[in-house]
């Protein structure tokens, strides 16, 4: 069964809290346009690599190296859509 956008957003918020150690109120204020990589000091290159590994584990898909050419970590909305698109193929 395909996960709903709201379910993916909820899980993604939880993952950002856990993986980056962010406060729940900060994560709760994220909108689809909220910038991620490059906008938060907590999300540097190393944290981004760890976050991508956590995404694979939590959502059950592999991130292809070609996907990293896309701005998937640019905004919360782009990351959520990427997850939704990947999940729709499972």
Backbone as a ProteinNet text record, in pm:
[ID]
protein_1_A
[PRIMARY]
XXXXXXXXXXXXXXXXXXXXXXXXXXXXXXXXXXXXXXXXXXXXXXXXXXXXXXXXXXXXXXXXXXXXXXXXXXXXXXXXXXXXXXXXXX
[TERTIARY]
84	0	89.2	56.8	134.4	109.8	219.5	208.8	154.6	73.6	19	127.3	104.9	198.1	210.3	97.9	99.8	181.8	170.3	246.3	395.9	430.3	570.9	625.4	549.9	594.3	615.1	524.2	535.8	662.2	683.5	801.6	930.4	926.5	1044.3	1075.8	974.8	996.7	1060.5	1009.5	1063.6	1209.8	1238.5	1375.6	1469	1424.8	1507.9	1535.2	1435.5	1454.2	1560.9	1544	1634.5	1774.7	1784.3	1915.1	1997.4	1930.2	2003.3	1996.2	1918	1904.5	1831.5	1734	1659.3	1541	1503.9	1387.8	1260.3	1163.4	1038.9	962.5	967.6	895.8	959.2	1090	1159.5	1121.8	1121.4	1084.9	936.6	855.6	713	677.2	765.8	740.5	781.4	838.9	882	763.9	781.6	683.7	751.1	676.1	739.5	851.7	843.5	944.7	1063.1	1057.6	1166.4	1296.8	1402.4	1532.1	1593.6	1670.7	1738.1	1889.8	1948.9	2094.3	2146.4	2244.1	2300.8	2234.8	2118.4	2046.9	2057.6	2084.1	2093.5	2236.1	2297.6	2433.1	2437.6	2325.5	2321.7	2326.4	2296.1	2290.5	2408.5	2527.2	2647	2664.5	2774.7	2797.3	2791.7	2856.6	2857.1	2717.3	2648	2512	2419.5	2441	2358.7	2379.4	2503.7	2531	2463.2	2471.3	2404.5	2253.2	2200.1	2056.3	2009.2	2084.5	2047.4	2047.6	2145.1	2148.5	2027.5	1990.6	1872.6	1744.2	1737.7	1621.2	1605.8	1716.9	1711.8	1660.7	1712	1672.8	1527.1	1484.7	1350	1243.4	1270.4	1168.4	1183	1291.9	1305.9	1335.4	1418.5	1460.5	1607.2	1666.5	1805.8	1809.3	1899.3	1920.6	2028.6	1992.4	2087.3	2182.6	2310.1	2404.9	2359.4	2290.2	2241.8	2140	2067.8	1967.8	2032	2158.2	2226.3	2260.9	2246.9	2263.7	2142.3	2032.3	1911	1919.4	1847	1850.1	1752	1762.8	1664	1670.3	1782.6	1794.8	1780.4	1738.5	1726	1615.4	1497.6	1386.1	1317.1	1239.2	1162.9	1067.2	1002.6	907.5	971.9	1091	1160.4	1201.2	1245.7	1284.3	1162.3	1053.1	930.2	879.3	882.8	837.6	927.8	1058.3	1152.7	1117.9	1092.8	1056.5	925.8	828.1	699.7	715.3	795.1	818	888.6	988.2	1060.2	967	884.3	793.9	688.1	650.6	546.9	594.3	726	781.3	800.2	780.3	801.9	680.6
-117	0	124.3	220.1	342.6	431	481.5	571	705.9	766.8	898.3	1004.4	1118.2	1229.9	1271.6	1274.3	1313	1213.7	1084.6	982.4	997.2	1020.2	1039.5	1163.4	1272.7	1394.6	1371.2	1300	1271.6	1190.2	1085.3	1001.1	1078.5	1163.9	1243.7	1342.9	1404.9	1497.5	1423.5	1305.8	1224.4	1189.2	1152.1	1116.7	1236.5	1354.4	1473.9	1506.3	1490	1510.7	1417.3	1289	1187.6	1197.1	1202.8	1197.3	1323.7	1438.1	1564	1624.3	1562.1	1613.1	1746.3	1763.6	1889.6	1886.8	2002.7	2014.5	1990.8	1925.6	1890.9	2014.4	2124.6	2245.3	2304.4	2295.5	2343.9	2259.8	2130	2039.4	2054.5	2079.3	2095.8	2217.5	2315.9	2437.8	2425.9	2312.6	2296.3	2299.5	2370.8	2374.2	2311.7	2283.2	2228.2	2317.6	2447.2	2540.6	2559.6	2501	2519.9	2462	2544.5	2494.8	2399	2304.2	2207.6	2221.2	2144.4	2140.6	2279.7	2325.1	2457	2565.3	2534.8	2633.3	2603.2	2478.6	2438.5	2395.3	2450.3	2405.8	2257.9	2204.8	2063.6	1969.2	2021.4	1936.8	1968.8	1928.5	1944.5	1819.9	1809.5	1697.9	1562.1	1551.1	1424.2	1389.2	1486.4	1461.6	1426.6	1487.4	1456.4	1311.2	1264.7	1124.6	1030.2	1062.7	980.2	984.4	1101.9	1116.4	1031.7	1031.7	951.5	802.6	759	619	586.1	677.6	658.1	655	738.3	736.8	599.3	544.7	412.3	308	312.4	213.2	230.1	351.3	374.1	352.2	396.7	391	270.5	194.6	69.4	81.2	176.8	186.3	225.2	208.3	247.3	380.1	465.2	592	568.7	584.7	568.4	687.4	663.2	774.1	885.2	848.4	949.5	1043	990.7	1072.3	1187.7	1171.5	1275.4	1396.7	1382.2	1496.7	1589.2	1538.5	1617.6	1693.2	1802.6	1879.2	1821.2	1691.3	1627.9	1679.3	1732.6	1785.6	1937.3	1996.4	2141.7	2194.2	2131.4	2173.9	2052.3	2077.1	1970.1	1908.6	1991.4	1942.8	1854.9	1893.6	1812.5	1677.6	1676.9	1550.7	1462.5	1518.8	1443.1	1385.6	1466	1419.3	1307.6	1321.2	1217.8	1085.2	1091	969.2	911.8	996.7	951.8	886.5	947.7	890.8	755.8	744.5	617.5	510.6	548.2	451.5	402	485.4	444.8	332.7	313	206.5	76	78.3	-42.8	-133.3
0	0	0	-85.2	-96.1	26.5	80.7	196	150.9	234.7	203.1	220.2	157.8	171.1	317	387.3	529.3	611.5	580.5	652.2	624	498.4	462.9	532.8	530.7	598.4	747.7	811.1	954.1	982.2	902.7	921.8	894.3	791.9	758.2	870	925.7	1038.2	1156.1	1185.3	1293.5	1266.2	1143.6	1106.9	1119.5	1076	1088.4	1235.4	1318.5	1463.3	1517.9	1487.3	1541.8	1483.1	1351	1284.7	1305.3	1313.2	1325.7	1465.5	1553.5	1688.9	1694.5	1606.7	1601.5	1697.3	1746.2	1834.9	1755.6	1819.7	1751.2	1704.8	1781.5	1737.1	1611.7	1600.4	1481.2	1358.9	1375.7	1266.7	1232.9	1332.3	1310.5	1227.3	1223.2	1145.7	998.6	961.2	822.3	726.6	617.7	509.1	387.1	281.7	161.8	106	128	77.1	170.9	289.9	387.1	334.8	331.1	284.5	386	335.5	423.1	407.4	317.5	302.2	266.8	342.8	321.6	405.2	460.4	541.3	690.5	724.1	864.7	895.8	998.4	1032.5	1071.8	1119.9	1159.4	1038.9	920.3	801.2	710.3	756.5	675.7	588.1	518.6	425.6	495	608.7	681.4	731.3	786.7	833.9	718.1	601.3	483.5	441.5	443.6	408	507	634.9	736.9	720.4	689.3	669.2	551.2	442.8	326.5	359.9	438	481.1	568.4	656	740.7	657.6	553.2	463.8	399.9	351.8	289.6	388.2	509.1	609.9	651	676.3	725.8	619.8	497.3	393.4	300.5	314.5	242.1	93.8	55.3	-84.1	-89.6	-207.4	-228.7	-302.7	-262.1	-331.1	-435.1	-561.1	-669.8	-672.8	-703.7	-710.1	-805.4	-913.7	-1008.6	-942.3	-843.7	-773.7	-698.1	-663.3	-585.8	-671.7	-804.8	-893.7	-887	-833.7	-817.9	-684.2	-673.1	-547.5	-443.7	-413.4	-325.5	-182.2	-140.2	-4.4	-0.3	-111	-117.5	-25.5	-31.1	53.8	114.6	217.6	280.6	179	97.9	-1.1	-107.2	-153.5	-254.8	-197	-72.6	-10.3	11.8	56.2	75.9	-56.8	-162.7	-294.4	-345.9	-325.1	-366.9	-299.8	-169.5	-96.3	-150.4	-171.3	-224.3	-360.8	-446.4	-579.8	-571.5	-485.7	-468.9	-412.7	-314.7	-251.9	-350.7	-447.1	-541.8	-634.2	-642.6	-726.3	-650.1	-520.3	-438.9	-441.3
[MASK]
++++++++++++++++++++++++++++++++++++++++++++++++++++++++++++++++++++++++++++++++++++++++++

